[in-house]
Amino acid sequence: MHIENCQSLEEVRRYIDGLDDQIVELIAARNGYVKQAANFKHSIEEIKANERLEAVMDRVRMRAMEFGVSPNLLTTLYKIMINEMVEAEISEFRNAKSL
């Protein structure tokens, strides 16, 4: 990962805005895959997949430490994101089953 050495606050903000755009795009892509996963699951319990959640959180903690970011920050963000995406996946699952 390369961080530019900025010469002004405006330049810093341009880079941050660009990163925010990428983050939103990546979260949207992740959400799309989560919704697709509903097609391969057979129950709401399988969607909630506590073992998978623990594995994802462990991986996120490790990656955070590798990049010098607070693991607590990222696990908090991921908990919120995953909880919302699980609800979306459950909705997809229920909609698919009602067809």
Rosetta silent file (secondary structure, phi, psi, omega in degrees, C-alpha in Angstrom):
SEQUENCE: MHIENCQSLEEVRRYIDGLDDQIVELIAARNGYVKQAANFKHSIEEIKANERLEAVMDRVRMRAMEFGVSPNLLTTLYKIMINEMVEAEISEFRNAKSL
SCORE:     score description
SCORE:     0.000 S_00000001
   1 L     0.000  131.859 -179.879    0.000    0.000    0.000 S_00000001
   2 L  -113.807  128.906  176.573    1.363    3.366   -0.999 S_00000001
   3 L  -109.649  123.021  178.185    0.347    6.586    0.732 S_00000001
   4 L   -67.313  149.247  173.651    1.071    9.804   -1.153 S_00000001
   5 L   -92.043  100.415 -173.324    2.868   12.617    0.622 S_00000001
   6 L   -78.959  153.508 -177.782    0.298   15.394    0.227 S_00000001
   7 L  -106.587   -4.692  179.726    1.141   19.063   -0.005 S_00000001
   8 L  -157.106  163.177  176.685   -2.178   20.517    1.173 S_00000001
   9 H   -63.243  -38.749  178.982   -5.326   19.745    3.105 S_00000001
  10 H   -60.631  -40.849  178.829   -7.287   19.867   -0.153 S_00000001
  11 H   -65.769  -42.670  176.879   -5.045   17.183   -1.641 S_00000001
  12 H   -57.561  -46.096 -178.177   -5.476   14.999    1.455 S_00000001
  13 H   -65.552  -35.066  176.766   -9.248   15.389    1.168 S_00000001
  14 H   -62.537  -43.876  178.220   -9.198   14.451   -2.535 S_00000001
  15 H   -64.716  -42.887  178.833   -7.390   11.221   -1.701 S_00000001
  16 H   -62.101  -44.321  179.068   -9.773   10.495    1.182 S_00000001
  17 H   -61.038  -41.025  178.145  -12.798   11.146   -1.050 S_00000001
  18 H   -63.838  -41.098  177.255  -11.379    8.801   -3.683 S_00000001
  19 H   -65.940  -40.906  177.790  -10.798    6.104   -1.080 S_00000001
  20 H   -59.806  -41.047  177.165  -14.314    6.570    0.286 S_00000001
  21 H   -59.932  -43.582  179.727  -15.684    6.043   -3.234 S_00000001
  22 H   -66.206  -40.199 -179.886  -13.694    2.811   -3.530 S_00000001
  23 H   -62.417  -45.337  179.518  -14.783    1.621   -0.084 S_00000001
  24 H   -62.387  -42.491  178.785  -18.459    2.172   -0.922 S_00000001
  25 H   -62.319  -42.545  179.178  -18.039    0.333   -4.227 S_00000001
  26 H   -66.552  -39.018  177.523  -16.331   -2.597   -2.498 S_00000001
  27 H   -65.488  -40.226  177.374  -19.020   -2.796    0.187 S_00000001
  28 H   -62.067  -41.565  178.082  -21.693   -2.795   -2.526 S_00000001
  29 H   -64.459  -43.408  178.059  -19.880   -5.643   -4.307 S_00000001
  30 H   -59.030  -44.457  179.734  -19.589   -7.581   -1.039 S_00000001
  31 H   -61.104  -39.248  176.888  -23.293   -7.074   -0.436 S_00000001
  32 H   -61.238  -42.082  177.728  -24.071   -8.441   -3.910 S_00000001
  33 H   -68.518  -38.107  177.894  -22.131  -11.621   -3.193 S_00000001
  34 H   -60.534  -43.667  179.051  -23.779  -11.994    0.211 S_00000001
  35 H   -63.398  -38.011  177.394  -27.198  -11.835   -1.438 S_00000001
  36 H   -64.040  -33.790 -178.288  -26.110  -14.485   -3.962 S_00000001
  37 H   -59.287  -27.884  179.641  -25.016  -16.734   -1.120 S_00000001
  38 H   -58.752  -28.665 -179.837  -28.675  -17.041   -0.088 S_00000001
  39 H   -67.938  -17.947 -174.871  -29.222  -19.182   -3.203 S_00000001
  40 H  -106.903    2.591 -176.668  -26.872  -21.841   -1.819 S_00000001
  41 L  -110.203  156.115 -172.564  -28.206  -22.041    1.715 S_00000001
  42 L  -113.683   -6.346 -179.379  -31.059  -24.114    3.075 S_00000001
  43 L  -157.018  162.458  176.835  -32.021  -22.369    6.318 S_00000001
  44 H   -66.458  -34.528  177.459  -31.818  -19.095    8.182 S_00000001
  45 H   -61.508  -38.415  178.066  -29.498  -20.766   10.700 S_00000001
  46 H   -66.906  -33.572  177.219  -27.142  -21.568    7.836 S_00000001
  47 H   -65.482  -42.370 -177.609  -27.260  -17.908    6.777 S_00000001
  48 H   -67.359  -30.516  170.638  -26.284  -16.746   10.251 S_00000001
  49 L    29.880   74.130 -177.665  -23.273  -19.142   10.155 S_00000001
  50 H   -59.078  -37.172  178.668  -21.568  -18.304   13.441 S_00000001
  51 H   -63.524  -41.602  178.513  -18.413  -20.248   12.520 S_00000001
  52 H   -64.678  -41.872  178.713  -18.068  -18.252    9.294 S_00000001
  53 H   -58.729  -45.994  179.062  -18.619  -15.008   11.194 S_00000001
  54 H   -62.385  -40.145  179.336  -15.840  -15.893   13.635 S_00000001
  55 H   -64.999  -42.250  178.484  -13.495  -16.790   10.768 S_00000001
  56 H   -63.270  -45.236 -177.991  -14.206  -13.494    8.990 S_00000001
  57 H   -65.374  -39.438  176.800  -13.669  -11.501   12.180 S_00000001
  58 H   -61.495  -43.889  179.873  -10.393  -13.309   12.932 S_00000001
  59 H   -63.632  -41.809  179.402   -9.187  -12.597    9.394 S_00000001
  60 H   -64.054  -42.531  178.156  -10.191   -8.932    9.655 S_00000001
  61 H   -59.595  -45.317 -179.175   -8.349   -8.566   12.982 S_00000001
  62 H   -63.748  -44.797 -179.997   -5.194  -10.075   11.487 S_00000001
  63 H   -64.056  -37.928  178.226   -5.370   -7.880    8.361 S_00000001
  64 H   -59.713  -46.045 -179.764   -5.938   -4.795   10.514 S_00000001
  65 H   -64.416  -38.014  177.996   -2.783   -5.522   12.486 S_00000001
  66 H   -60.273  -34.406 -177.028   -0.825   -6.118    9.266 S_00000001
  67 L   -98.561    4.659  177.461   -1.792   -2.644    8.049 S_00000001
  68 L    71.150   31.305  177.933   -1.383   -0.886   11.401 S_00000001
  69 L  -109.288  147.603 -179.712   -5.102   -0.187   11.823 S_00000001
  70 L   -59.407  118.849  175.338   -6.968   -0.668   15.080 S_00000001
  71 H   -59.498  -33.558  178.768   -8.448   -4.187   15.133 S_00000001
  72 H   -64.405  -41.157  177.751  -11.188   -2.840   17.415 S_00000001
  73 H   -60.350  -51.188 -176.187  -12.172   -0.241   14.826 S_00000001
  74 H   -68.790  -37.358  178.344  -12.382   -2.758   12.016 S_00000001
  75 H   -67.337  -35.466  176.182  -14.178   -5.437   14.015 S_00000001
  76 H   -64.045  -46.492  178.450  -16.762   -2.855   15.091 S_00000001
  77 H   -61.759  -43.644 -179.022  -17.280   -1.748   11.484 S_00000001
  78 H   -66.818  -37.470  177.587  -17.475   -5.335   10.277 S_00000001
  79 H   -59.527  -45.352  178.531  -19.988   -6.318   12.968 S_00000001
  80 H   -62.359  -49.294 -177.551  -22.307   -3.545   11.808 S_00000001
  81 H   -61.602  -47.074 -177.527  -21.777   -4.376    8.132 S_00000001
  82 H   -65.710  -42.288  178.744  -22.208   -8.121    8.580 S_00000001
  83 H   -58.537  -43.652  178.866  -25.338   -7.757   10.719 S_00000001
  84 H   -66.685  -41.287 -178.489  -26.960   -5.609    8.028 S_00000001
  85 H   -70.283  -34.009  175.805  -25.851   -7.936    5.238 S_00000001
  86 H   -62.737  -42.249  177.581  -27.117  -11.021    7.078 S_00000001
  87 H   -61.960  -40.604  177.330  -30.525   -9.352    7.295 S_00000001
  88 H   -64.875  -39.925  179.145  -30.396   -8.643    3.539 S_00000001
  89 H   -66.102  -39.605  177.097  -29.397  -12.250    2.877 S_00000001
  90 H   -61.925  -41.727  177.124  -32.280  -13.512    5.013 S_00000001
  91 H   -61.535  -44.270  177.396  -34.655  -11.338    2.981 S_00000001
  92 H   -60.490  -43.392  179.789  -33.242  -12.759   -0.259 S_00000001
  93 H   -60.246  -48.779 -179.404  -33.583  -16.276    1.136 S_00000001
  94 H   -64.215  -41.297  178.879  -37.209  -15.721    2.155 S_00000001
  95 H   -63.281  -42.801 -179.900  -38.070  -14.097   -1.187 S_00000001
  96 H   -64.588  -38.075 -178.594  -36.513  -16.971   -3.132 S_00000001
  97 H   -73.556  -24.154 -178.040  -38.391  -19.542   -1.053 S_00000001
  98 H   -84.215   -9.470 -179.425  -41.715  -17.747   -1.544 S_00000001
  99 L   -78.734    0.000    0.000  -41.493  -17.922   -5.349 S_00000001
